[in-house]
Amino acid sequence: MGDYKRHLLVCTGPRCTQDGESQALFDSLGAKFKAVGLDQGALRVKRTRTNCFATCKAGPIVCVQPDGIWYYHVTDVNLDRIIEQHLLGGVPVDELIFHRGPGCEHG
């Protein structure tokens, strides 16, 4: 496995969204990452599906590690903002965050 800067975890569990929206978001990541260069190089982001974050009914849920940032109600538009502002720019999208893990800098 190649080196990566961040790991994006997307909950695709059945209680996160009922209509497969989370899976569709996950499926779109390959093309989105490739379009902005996050599929290789120093900013490379690994993506993984998870089954449950135990924060049901707030989905789709996306967690960015090692930053410890949890985003909720992620839409395709919000995912583009997360990619542009957080993954490329290094600045979390504060209004979309519902949890910051231990050791996170609070903005």
N, C-alpha and C positions, 0 to 999 in steps of 0.2 A: 504494500500500500504506500502511495506517495505521501509526502508531507503536506499538511494543510494548516492554515491559520485558525480557522473556525470550523465548528461542527454545528450544522443546522439540523435540529430534530423536529420532525413534523408528526403530530399525533394523527393517525389514520384509523383509530379505533371506532367501533360502531356507535358509541355514545357521544363522541366528539361532534360529529355531524351525521345527520340521518341520510343525506342525499349524495354522499360520496364527494362532497366539496373538498375535504381534506386530502383525499387521494388525488383529486384533480390538481390541487395546488402542488403536491409533491411531484406529480408527473410533469408539471410545467417547469420545475427547477432546472433540469438539465439544459434546456434551451435558454432559459433566462441567464443561468450562470455562464454559459458559453458566449452569449451575446455581449456580456460585459467583462469577460476575461476572468471570471471567478472559478473556472474549471481547470486552471493551471496557474503556475507561477507562485509568487510570494503571498498573494491574497487568496489562494485556493481554498474553497469551502467544501467540506465533505457533507453529504446529505444522507440522512437515515430516517426511515419510517419507524415510528413507535406505535405500540398498540394502545397504551393508556397512560396518561399523566395524572389521572385521578382528579382532574379539574373539569369534569364533564359539564356540558351545557354552556361552556364558554368558548367552544371551539369555532373554527379550527385554532389549535394551539401550536405555536412555533417557539422553540427554545434555542437560543444562540449560546453555544459554549465555546470557549471557556469563560465568556463574558457573564454568564449567569443571568441573562435577560430572557424573560418569558413574555411573549406577545399573545394576546387573545383576540378572538373574533377576526382572524386574519382573512381578508378578502384578497382577490388578485391585485387590486389597486394598492392595498396596504402592503402586500408582499413586495411589490415593486418599490415602494417607499423604504421598506426595511433593507432591501438589497442595495439601493442607491445610497441611502443615508447611513445605515449601520455597517453593512458588510463592506461597502466600498469606501465610505467616508469616515467610518470609525465612531460615529455619533449615534447612539440609540435614539429611536423614535419615541420620545417620552410619552406622548399621549396614547400610544398603543400598548404600553407596558402595564402588566398587572402584577408582576412580581420581579424582584431582583434577588438573586441568590446571595449566600454568604460571601462577604468580601467584595461585593460590588460597590463601585463608587456611585453614590447617589447624586444625580445631577440637579 
